[in-house]
Amino acid sequence: MLYPSQAVAKPYFIAAIALFAVQVLFGLIIGIQYVMINIPFITFATAKLIHTNLLIIWLLFGFMGAAYYIIPEESEQELYNPKLAVQLFWIFLALTIITTLGYLLLPYATFAKITGNQFFPTMGREYLEQPTIIKLGLFAVLCGFSYNIAMTVLHGRKTMINLLLLVGIVGSTIVFVFAFYNSSNLVLAKYYRWWLLHFWLEGTWELIMEAILAYVIFKITGDRAIVEKWLYIIVAVTLTTTVLGIGHHYYWIGVPEYWQWVGTIFSVFELLPFFFMVLFVFNVVNCTKCQYSNNAVKLWALSTPIMAFLGAGVLGFLHTLAPVNYYSHGTQITSAHGHLAFYSTYVMIVLTMISYAMPILRDHKVINDGIAQKFEILAFWLMTVAMSLMALFIAIAGIMQVYVQRATDLALPFIEIQNSMVVMFWLREIGGVVFFIGVIIYITNFFMVKKEYGTR
Amino acid sequence: MEQDNVFINQGISEIPDRKMAIIAESLYLLNLLILPGLAFLALVWLFIKYDNASTRISGCHLRQTFSASIWVGLLLVLVTWVMLSTMNHDSPYTWMIVISYFVICHSVLVLLGIMGLAKALAGKKFHYPIIGPSS
């Protein structure tokens, strides 16, 4: 670790991994509820709420940890205010725990009432279910985080990597303002909800992901010039395709019909950043003498763009064209894309960063043939193969659903359709269990490192 | 790069070796992504015009992409056509199998093309697993 203030990343990474495990656990509960509806103590709606909300939150913890680790090194100076970073961590964690407990222990309407939603209603929208007061807290955390990162970058060396990370972070904070806009006009409310969610997922978060990937690839290969050259191309393509590409979310919400053309054309090109990312990673590795010893990090870094190309790119393209989306909208195909896209684009990049940074933060030597490395690589394969198969099973269920529910004049009743997909739901649950085992092995690997190598 | 200075004297003259490899891989990808058929015809033309038996990287990439493109046609067009013509169109299982097969197969072939293009950009040879010739 070059700068002591990079150590503030550690609690963020630990929280991210812990919340990741909880999120997957709730995913298993939902999976079981798809096939065995009566599970005591928790409803499907609550479990899904926690599953999706924790996903966003733990990824934010991961991005924050990554930024706090990368920025001092790239800016060649200590973090502007390490104390603020630690304080924000505890506030963010407290907000997360309060919200999750609120979802678990209280009926949603009661939770809304006691948090004063009636005075400034922003709750009740998918992914934005958090109470208004929690959203305000989250916004304050994001503002403090952006300020800390911006001041560090502005006072230090500017590189393509830290500037891109800064743009992604500040952009995410600005876009979050739309969480507070909840129009009584349903079309407007939907429009700006999609603005927030997908300017994050297909815009600012993608920039953060590209910056982290570029940083890790630079660390693996040691060639900054070639990494930055590729990064310019990828960022340019991302920005030019994203802004109008998110039009694929507007097809059926009540906006003018031209969005079907705009969304269709531009979202096809949204494949390009992932195409270039795969090309970038393999070109850089081919062009340089890669002698980096941490094989697990190499595996994560090289696989991330490939999986992102498949999950976000190919599975997204599969149902992004308006005439196809007319049939597939809101079916299990969307769920398949959502699972693999989130895993491949954001989960994998955060795990890549954690795998790279944690041994350094814990002051361990990196040895490429240790048992811990083998366990981490095993965890990688279990998680990646399980998620790929889960996405495949859900996509197959989705194709079936489209056929019997949408592409027919004699649609079956909803429950019959669900019954026709039950085999796929069971297979998905088995995939989920294997994925969870992968997560446990990934976590176990951190404890093994200490035993095996000791500290320097 | 050294290969850049090696110019091809047979067939398409004055094209650097590495550039020819990049063109071959790009045509393979274009055939898969946006110009099916047309890009393949261009690749066939290059394959015939240029000394494809060359041991240089351009010869390697031309042989590999030409062979892989023929496999692309067989796997994506012929196999899909056979499945569609032999299976019951009124069954959802037909579409489950055909769409899943096509998407997985197409994605893997595109990824192999990207790997090949990355190698060509780096001035290195590339062998398509299973669908590329061994030499």
Interface residues (C-beta under 8 A of the other chain):
Chain A: F275 V278 L279 F282 N283 N286 C287 I306 F309 L310 V314 L318 L392 A395 I396 I399 M400 Y403 V404 S420
Chain B: P92 Y93 W95 M96 I99 S100 V103 I104 H106 S107 V110 L111 I114 M115 L117 A118 K119 L121 A122 K124
